Amino acid sequence: MSLTDRDRKTILFLLIIAVIALPYTFYIQDTREDTEKVNAEIVTLTETYNRLNEMNQKRDFYIAETKRYKDETLELIEKFPADVRPENYAMFLLNTEYSSKMIPLEVEEDQEDFGLYRLEYPIRFNSYSFGTNEEFALASDEVQLDYTALTNKSAVLFVCKYDALKYMLKYLMDYEDPMIYSTMKLELDKDTGYINGEMVLEQYAIAGGDRKIDDVVINPDIDEMKIRGVNLDKDNENGVFGSTHIYTWEELEEEEGEGGEGDNGEGDNGEGGEGEADGDAAADADAGDAGEANAE
């Protein structure tokens, strides 16, 4: 089969096109794509350089602002306790039951005034339930903190007078740890004047890092509140149920001897000591009863 001139010209034309297209396909096009990528990287690096150069010029400002934000964050975190534990919650309820002011008990004409006091705003919690801490991570799209937010919801039942209710609500608002009462129900007993209430307390905490919750502090102090037992001997220290001093037989015999009751011998002193012991025990028992009534 012989090729015509026209076929030869067609084949020659296709070869010329192939010779021209192959270098473009295998080299020139790749080189141009690489050049475009390099140019794009140059633009990106230039923008990054300009931004970093601008930030470097404001380096001291950014360092100061970073420190300020960190200090403000830590200051905010310090306003929250590190945890909400049952023992701290129970102590909070106990503290709520006591007002800071004591008033003297009213004494009838035929009664002896032992200087007893009673709480100004008595409140009694007859039951409460401690909830489970709910945890929430403290983070955003830009910032990740090594702290966890805690929320605790607990139910409280209480009985008190109206003045005590106002005292308790103010106590909640002024409490050092953040908390709210999200639900409250009150029912007044018109016959007694007492309010039966129920509320849900929500307490908040932030845990994490090296934060630790403080140990439970017993408050109020019974000495500061003047609710220790009546002390019949002013020279001795008060105890919860009266004098803390325990008389020895020698002290009892010495006091009996100073009383000058006759010129008895040792046997009589023994009887006198026994009688003094009985009298002192009775006095301590009376003081104990008074102190116990006051504590209640």
Summary of the structure (lengths in Angstrom):
residues: 296
radius of gyration: 43.1
end to end distance: 127.9
largest distance: 167.7
contacts: 692
relative contact order: 0.09
helix: 46%
strand: 22%
